[in-house]
Amino acid sequence: MTTTHLDDAVIDVTPQPVPCAARPWTDFVHLDGSCACFYGGPAPLFSVPQQRASSGV
């Protein structure tokens, strides 16, 4: 049996976009968690492809 030390572990806590369940035909995503559009939650955002976002276009 082998154990691993977590002293050097890197945890990615960057929010991952979640597709909007109320508008699945769009590119809308939620960055703050699961879709809550059906019961008055925060509005979704338009998804921007990573290469466009990083190039500043």
ChimeraX attribute file (.defattr): number of C-alpha atoms within 10 A of each C-alpha:
attribute: neighborCount
match mode: 1-to-1
recipient: residues
	/A:1	2
	/A:2	3
	/A:3	5
	/A:4	7
	/A:5	6
	/A:6	7
	/A:7	6
	/A:8	7
	/A:9	8
	/A:10	7
	/A:11	6
	/A:12	6
	/A:13	6
	/A:14	7
	/A:15	10
	/A:16	11
	/A:17	16
	/A:18	16
	/A:19	22
	/A:20	22
	/A:21	17
	/A:22	13
	/A:23	13
	/A:24	10
	/A:25	9
	/A:26	12
	/A:27	14
	/A:28	20
	/A:29	23
	/A:30	22
	/A:31	18
	/A:32	12
	/A:33	13
	/A:34	14
	/A:35	21
	/A:36	15
	/A:37	15
	/A:38	8
	/A:39	7
	/A:40	8
	/A:41	10
	/A:42	13
	/A:43	13
	/A:44	22
	/A:45	14
	/A:46	13
	/A:47	16
	/A:48	12
	/A:49	9
	/A:50	8
	/A:51	9
	/A:52	9
	/A:53	10
	/A:54	9
	/A:55	7
	/A:56	6
	/A:57	6
